Amino acid sequence: MTLTFPNPSRSFDQAHNVVRFTGYDGVFQVPFVVEAAALTASDGKALLEAECLTAFDASRDLILDVARKAYSNKRRSSYTLTAADF
């Protein structure tokens, strides 16, 4: 099967400073997070939820492509995307 993202929902996890989203490989749920630092240039400042979610939405296609690539390289139970992945 291929990794798909039929559910456009995403959420900000302030405790970990990441945006969470989910992909699916058939019926199997594949959790992803993308670090806030990978979404915006923050100069070391804490990012606000709205900034992170807006940045995620603006780059959604690129983020999903990077997620597909990460998934195809190695199957894991969850994935963390960092600035180095982009």
CYANA upper distance limits for C-alpha pairs under 8 A (distance plus 0.5 A):
  1 MET  CA     25 ASP  CA      6.33
  1 MET  CA     26 GLY  CA      6.49
  2 THR  CA     25 ASP  CA      6.17
  2 THR  CA     26 GLY  CA      7.78
  3 LEU  CA     23 GLY  CA      6.77
  3 LEU  CA     24 TYR  CA      5.95
  3 LEU  CA     25 ASP  CA      5.18
  3 LEU  CA     26 GLY  CA      8.07
  3 LEU  CA     68 ARG  CA      6.86
  3 LEU  CA     71 TYR  CA      8.24
  4 THR  CA     23 GLY  CA      6.05
  4 THR  CA     24 TYR  CA      5.75
  4 THR  CA     25 ASP  CA      6.99
  5 PHE  CA     22 THR  CA      7.30
  5 PHE  CA     23 GLY  CA      5.20
  5 PHE  CA     24 TYR  CA      6.72
  5 PHE  CA     64 LEU  CA      8.28
  6 PRO  CA     23 GLY  CA      8.00
  6 PRO  CA     24 TYR  CA      8.29
  7 ASN  CA     22 THR  CA      7.92
  7 ASN  CA     23 GLY  CA      8.31
  9 SER  CA     21 PHE  CA      7.12
  9 SER  CA     22 THR  CA      8.49
 10 ARG  CA     19 VAL  CA      7.11
 10 ARG  CA     20 ARG  CA      6.02
 10 ARG  CA     21 PHE  CA      5.19
 10 ARG  CA     22 THR  CA      8.18
 10 ARG  CA     53 LEU  CA      8.23
 11 SER  CA     19 VAL  CA      6.00
 11 SER  CA     20 ARG  CA      5.74
 11 SER  CA     21 PHE  CA      7.29
 11 SER  CA     53 LEU  CA      7.92
 12 PHE  CA     17 ASN  CA      7.78
 12 PHE  CA     18 VAL  CA      6.46
 12 PHE  CA     19 VAL  CA      4.96
 12 PHE  CA     20 ARG  CA      6.73
 12 PHE  CA     49 GLU  CA      6.46
 12 PHE  CA     52 CYS  CA      7.85
 12 PHE  CA     53 LEU  CA      7.45
 13 ASP  CA     17 ASN  CA      6.15
 13 ASP  CA     18 VAL  CA      5.84
 13 ASP  CA     19 VAL  CA      6.49
 13 ASP  CA     20 ARG  CA      7.46
 14 GLN  CA     18 VAL  CA      7.31
 14 GLN  CA     49 GLU  CA      7.84
 17 ASN  CA     35 GLU  CA      6.87
 17 ASN  CA     36 ALA  CA      6.23
 17 ASN  CA     47 LEU  CA      8.29
 18 VAL  CA     33 VAL  CA      6.42
 18 VAL  CA     34 VAL  CA      5.95
 18 VAL  CA     35 GLU  CA      4.92
 18 VAL  CA     36 ALA  CA      5.60
 19 VAL  CA     33 VAL  CA      5.90
 19 VAL  CA     34 VAL  CA      5.85
 19 VAL  CA     35 GLU  CA      7.04
 19 VAL  CA     36 ALA  CA      7.31
 19 VAL  CA     52 CYS  CA      7.63
 19 VAL  CA     53 LEU  CA      7.68
 19 VAL  CA     56 PHE  CA      8.23
 20 ARG  CA     31 PRO  CA      7.91
 20 ARG  CA     32 PHE  CA      6.30
 20 ARG  CA     33 VAL  CA      4.90
 20 ARG  CA     34 VAL  CA      7.16
 21 PHE  CA     31 PRO  CA      6.79
 21 PHE  CA     32 PHE  CA      5.88
 21 PHE  CA     33 VAL  CA      6.74
 22 THR  CA     29 GLN  CA      7.24
 22 THR  CA     30 VAL  CA      6.18
 22 THR  CA     31 PRO  CA      5.17
 22 THR  CA     32 PHE  CA      6.25
 23 GLY  CA     29 GLN  CA      6.55
 23 GLY  CA     30 VAL  CA      5.45
 23 GLY  CA     31 PRO  CA      6.86
 23 GLY  CA     32 PHE  CA      7.91
 24 TYR  CA     28 PHE  CA      6.01
 24 TYR  CA     29 GLN  CA      5.20
 24 TYR  CA     30 VAL  CA      6.04
 25 ASP  CA     29 GLN  CA      7.07
 25 ASP  CA     30 VAL  CA      7.60
 30 VAL  CA     77 SER  CA      7.35
 30 VAL  CA     78 SER  CA      6.74
 31 PRO  CA     77 SER  CA      7.89
 31 PRO  CA     78 SER  CA      5.53
 31 PRO  CA     79 TYR  CA      6.98
 32 PHE  CA     67 ALA  CA      8.08
 32 PHE  CA     78 SER  CA      6.31
 32 PHE  CA     79 TYR  CA      5.24
 32 PHE  CA     80 THR  CA      6.37
 32 PHE  CA     81 LEU  CA      7.94
 33 VAL  CA     79 TYR  CA      6.81
 33 VAL  CA     80 THR  CA      5.38
 33 VAL  CA     81 LEU  CA      6.60
 34 VAL  CA     38 ALA  CA      7.34
 34 VAL  CA     39 LEU  CA      8.14
 34 VAL  CA     80 THR  CA      6.23
 34 VAL  CA     81 LEU  CA      5.03
 34 VAL  CA     82 THR  CA      6.60
 35 GLU  CA     39 LEU  CA      7.46
 35 GLU  CA     80 THR  CA      7.75
 35 GLU  CA     81 LEU  CA      6.78
 35 GLU  CA     82 THR  CA      6.01
 35 GLU  CA     83 ALA  CA      7.98
 36 ALA  CA     40 THR  CA      7.16
 36 ALA  CA     47 LEU  CA      7.58
 36 ALA  CA     52 CYS  CA      6.66
 37 ALA  CA     41 ALA  CA      7.06
 37 ALA  CA     42 SER  CA      7.11
 37 ALA  CA     82 THR  CA      7.95
 37 ALA  CA     83 ALA  CA      7.12
 38 ALA  CA     81 LEU  CA      8.21
 38 ALA  CA     82 THR  CA      5.95
 38 ALA  CA     83 ALA  CA      4.56
 38 ALA  CA     84 ALA  CA      8.37
 38 ALA  CA     86 PHE  CA      8.16
 39 LEU  CA     52 CYS  CA      7.07
 39 LEU  CA     55 ALA  CA      6.29
 39 LEU  CA     56 PHE  CA      6.95
 39 LEU  CA     83 ALA  CA      8.13
 40 THR  CA     52 CYS  CA      7.83
 40 THR  CA     55 ALA  CA      7.21
 42 SER  CA     46 ALA  CA      7.66
 42 SER  CA     47 LEU  CA      7.31
 47 LEU  CA     51 GLU  CA      7.03
 47 LEU  CA     52 CYS  CA      7.23
 48 LEU  CA     52 CYS  CA      6.89
 49 GLU  CA     53 LEU  CA      6.67
 50 ALA  CA     54 THR  CA      6.45
 51 GLU  CA     55 ALA  CA      6.57
 52 CYS  CA     56 PHE  CA      6.57
 53 LEU  CA     57 ASP  CA      6.63
 54 THR  CA     58 ALA  CA      6.67
 55 ALA  CA     59 SER  CA      6.76
 56 PHE  CA     60 ARG  CA      6.07
 56 PHE  CA     63 ILE  CA      8.12
 59 SER  CA     63 ILE  CA      6.59
 60 ARG  CA     64 LEU  CA      6.55
 61 ASP  CA     65 ASP  CA      6.72
 62 LEU  CA     66 VAL  CA      6.72
 63 ILE  CA     67 ALA  CA      6.60
 64 LEU  CA     68 ARG  CA      6.62
 65 ASP  CA     69 LYS  CA      6.78
 66 VAL  CA     70 ALA  CA      6.67
 66 VAL  CA     81 LEU  CA      8.42
 66 VAL  CA     85 ASP  CA      7.41
 66 VAL  CA     86 PHE  CA      7.47
 67 ALA  CA     71 TYR  CA      6.60
 67 ALA  CA     79 TYR  CA      8.45
 67 ALA  CA     81 LEU  CA      7.84
 68 ARG  CA     72 SER  CA      6.59
 69 LYS  CA     73 ASN  CA      6.77
 70 ALA  CA     74 LYS  CA      7.23
 70 ALA  CA     79 TYR  CA      8.13
 71 TYR  CA     75 ARG  CA      6.28
 71 TYR  CA     76 ARG  CA      8.12
 71 TYR  CA     79 TYR  CA      8.29
 81 LEU  CA     85 ASP  CA      6.59
 82 THR  CA     86 PHE  CA      7.83
